[in-house]
Amino acid sequence: MYYVYMLRCKDNSIYTGITSDLERRMKEHFTDENGKAAKYTKSHRPSRLEAYFEFETRSDASKEEYRIKQLKKNEKEKMIEEFRKNEIR
């Protein structure tokens, strides 16, 4: 299982990444334990996990990560809003 995730950073930017272990990766981003945070989140500290999406294959997850990274910020905000609506149900 692979995950594409979106983090809200303290400067209100949105970081998108991919991982096979969401819990471990969040720990790395938020604590920078062992210096394994992404270069972006080292300088734009994350404040919370906004959304995540599951994929069966790394290929599918990588395609979605790329697609999200091409979106404008307002489009990413809409994705986060939809994720939240679906999580409440």
Buried (B, 14 or more C-beta within 10 A) or exposed (E): EBBBBBBBBEEEBBBBBBBEEBEEBBBBBBEBEEEEBBEBBEEBBBEEBBBBBEBEEEEBBBEBBEEBEEBEEEEBBEBBEEBEEEEEE
